[in-house]
Amino acid sequence: MPTLKVIIASTRPGRVGLPVSQWFVEVAKKAGTFNVEVLDLAEINLPFFDEPNHPAQQMYTKDHTKKWSAQIDSADAFVVVIPEYNFTMPATLLNAFDYLYKEWNYKAVGFVSYGGISGGTRSVQTAKLFMTTFKMMPIYEAVTIPSISQHIKEGKFEATENNEKSAVALLAELAKWTGALQTLRVK
Ligand SMILES: Cc1cc2nc3c(=O)[nH]c(=O)nc-3n(C[C@H](O)[C@H](O)[C@H](O)COP(=O)(O)O)c2cc1C
């Protein structure tokens, strides 16, 4: 079974990204199409990009980069659980991507976004733009959660039926692309 890594993009203390990701991980495990792992950018705690060489050379000098490289290299697909900050993606996400290059190539990526009225859609659009430079396939199907604060009860994310359906559709499409892109990832 391919490995899906769920990236929690928010590193903010008290972030709702955590309960949202916990819900999505449960849905993904139940779907049974991927081995599911979590990459929590708060826990991983990468500093601002601090490597001297272009990441495509893979001449990493820092232990945190080597560890991050192995974590991304062993993934077949990603879902980013992403908030919207100032109509764009959180800076933590781009910083985490900039550390590497080849490790991201030819992998599909889906989004679970949340925010105010926009449901994080502006954030997703900005993330999709840079991800294509990494030769990734950002998929159309997505979970979009507007007015996120209304869906958090006692620290837990309460999904709607529509959220559940969207998550299942996202996972099905992600599985298709993951299979198709496998041929391009032969080393
Ligand atoms: C710095 C900052 C900027 C924000 N900008 C937006 C925004 O542009 N659009 C939006 O819908 N929500 C915005 N919000 C509200 C977030 O959607 C809300 O705080 C959400 O809980 C953030 O995700 P997190 O809790 O996982 O960090 C912003 C929040 C912060 C902290």
The ligand as a Tripos MOL2 file, in Angstrom:
@<TRIPOS>MOLECULE
LIG
   31    33     1     0     0
SMALL
NO_CHARGES

@<TRIPOS>ATOM
      1 C1         -1.8520   35.6160   11.1550 C.3       1 LIG1
      2 C2         -3.2700   35.2210   10.8290 C.ar      1 LIG1
      3 C3         -3.8130   35.6120    9.6210 C.ar      1 LIG1
      4 C4         -5.0880   35.1760    9.2770 C.ar      1 LIG1
      5 N1         -5.5800   35.4950    8.0420 N.ar      1 LIG1
      6 C5         -6.7230   34.9180    7.6030 C.ar      1 LIG1
      7 C6         -7.1420   35.0550    6.2550 C.ar      1 LIG1
      8 O1         -6.5330   35.6960    5.4370 O.2       1 LIG1
      9 N2         -8.2720   34.4160    5.8640 N.ar      1 LIG1
     10 C7         -9.0100   33.6460    6.7310 C.ar      1 LIG1
     11 O2        -10.0010   33.0650    6.3210 O.2       1 LIG1
     12 N3         -8.6420   33.5120    8.0240 N.ar      1 LIG1
     13 C8         -7.5170   34.1320    8.4800 C.ar      1 LIG1
     14 N4         -7.1050   33.9640    9.7850 N.ar      1 LIG1
     15 C9         -7.9810   33.2440   10.7090 C.3       1 LIG1
     16 C10        -7.6410   31.7590   10.6290 C.3       1 LIG1
     17 O3         -8.3990   31.1560    9.6190 O.3       1 LIG1
     18 C11        -7.9310   31.0820   11.9730 C.3       1 LIG1
     19 O4         -7.2680   31.7730   13.0000 O.3       1 LIG1
     20 C12        -7.4830   29.6250   11.9500 C.3       1 LIG1
     21 O5         -7.8190   29.0670   13.1920 O.3       1 LIG1
     22 C13        -5.9790   29.5300   11.7150 C.3       1 LIG1
     23 O6         -5.5630   28.1940   11.6560 O.3       1 LIG1
     24 P1         -4.7380   27.5110   12.8540 P.3       1 LIG1
     25 O7         -5.5810   27.7010   14.0950 O.co2     1 LIG1
     26 O8         -4.6180   26.0700   12.4860 O.co2     1 LIG1
     27 O9         -3.4270   28.2280   12.9490 O.co2     1 LIG1
     28 C14        -5.8520   34.3960   10.1670 C.ar      1 LIG1
     29 C15        -5.2850   34.0250   11.3870 C.ar      1 LIG1
     30 C16        -4.0150   34.4160   11.7210 C.ar      1 LIG1
     31 C17        -3.4100   33.9510   13.0260 C.3       1 LIG1
@<TRIPOS>BOND
     1     1     2 1
     2     2     3 ar
     3     2    30 ar
     4     3     4 ar
     5     4     5 ar
     6     4    28 ar
     7     5     6 ar
     8     6     7 ar
     9     6    13 1
    10     7     8 2
    11     7     9 ar
    12     9    10 ar
    13    10    11 2
    14    10    12 ar
    15    12    13 ar
    16    13    14 ar
    17    14    15 1
    18    14    28 ar
    19    15    16 1
    20    16    17 1
    21    16    18 1
    22    18    19 1
    23    18    20 1
    24    20    21 1
    25    20    22 1
    26    22    23 1
    27    23    24 1
    28    24    25 2
    29    24    26 1
    30    24    27 1
    31    28    29 ar
    32    29    30 ar
    33    30    31 1
@<TRIPOS>SUBSTRUCTURE
     1 LIG1         1 GROUP 0 **** ****
